[in-house]
Amino acid sequence: MKEKIKVGYVGLGRRGTGMLQNCLSEMTDVEVKYICDLNEKKIEKTLKYLAEKNYPTTPIATSDYKEILDDDEIDAVFYMTGWNSRVKYAIETMKAGKYAAIEVGCALDLQECYDLVKTYEETKVPVMMLENCCYGRDEMMTLRMVKEGLFGEIIQCNGAYHHDITVGFFRKDEDGNYEKDHYRVWEYLNRNCENYPTHELGPISKVLGINRGNRMLSLTAFSSKARGIEHYIETYHPDHYLKGKKFNQGDIVTTMITCAGGELIRLTLDTTLIRPFYSREFTVRGTKGMCEESKQNVHTYILEGMEEGVFDNREEFYAKYDHPLHKEYAEMQAMGDHGGIDWLVLRAFVESVKNGTNTPIDAYDTAAWLAIGPLSEMSISGGNVSVAIPDFTNGKWFRREEPNMSKYSLDVVVEDPTTPIKP
């Protein structure tokens, strides 16, 4: 086990900067040896921030990520870049013998997913999608309750990304000009698919044992017309350079997924119309119990024998079934945003690198979740046809090796007070 690891950090946009400042730079067992971005101003701002907070070392600044891969001291590289580059970078990083961590999103095509798994199987170097919602408090408590049999046999799961993100497309830079490098704008302009599936699908996959005793078999996707962004531009940004352009991404996309175990998954993408609150609609239905997020911060848990009418009873269930990871997180007052999930997902990756073990979200999980984008695109463009979901494990889904007994495991519930959440 390594006491401290050295990492490279690529991508200093809004998400990348937040994760670096609020989480990674606070971890005493991680040295950020490199920061990398094509924008010199972003590099300058990051170096200034780290200097002002008295970060113990000054990272090497570069615009070429390959410089990081050539450094034998580097243990892992984080990629907080756009959707169109993360898989490519991860593959090169694994081939260089270094752990790779990539932010969430969808793949450009299925070949990327196949290539990612092929590289992992050839190099045995882990890759991890940083799907922070897998470490949400409610998602982890539900996982524990399912593992303990409290929900009985699981029948259906629902999830969604209900979040109006249009305002983020039209931010202006320091000179007052509209930003043109926001990768999401170009995705919405040219593609039509379930483009952000992993916040909902990640936790559901772990509840259903996907790639470990179960697998996704097929999907069928449906899309509405695309008018939300066009209306927003016409109404609020008539001087925008994309005014008059026809966007392709449907305002509402619903994807139905069937599983080998007989379960059904429903995913919804809802990001370009006005709505009252953010919600992931995390729902798990079983023969003996269920949980449901009906709206922001309103979660209901019902077990066999309880009467209808119960509403927002999370606190009662936290007292009985809270996941040990979140109990410890609350006690230690660890860092990070989004209720701790950013901190916990990074710690899960860091601990894997330190211990030289596979990651809780592994190459097969990462590929399967990334694949929903191009697969749903195929279904929609083909007239809502059913599309087979590849088995990226190549038959190993029902005969996998035992999962690592880590406190950050998403396959088993492990209580480990000897490994601190905040070293």
Disulfide bonds with the S-S distance in Angstrom:
none
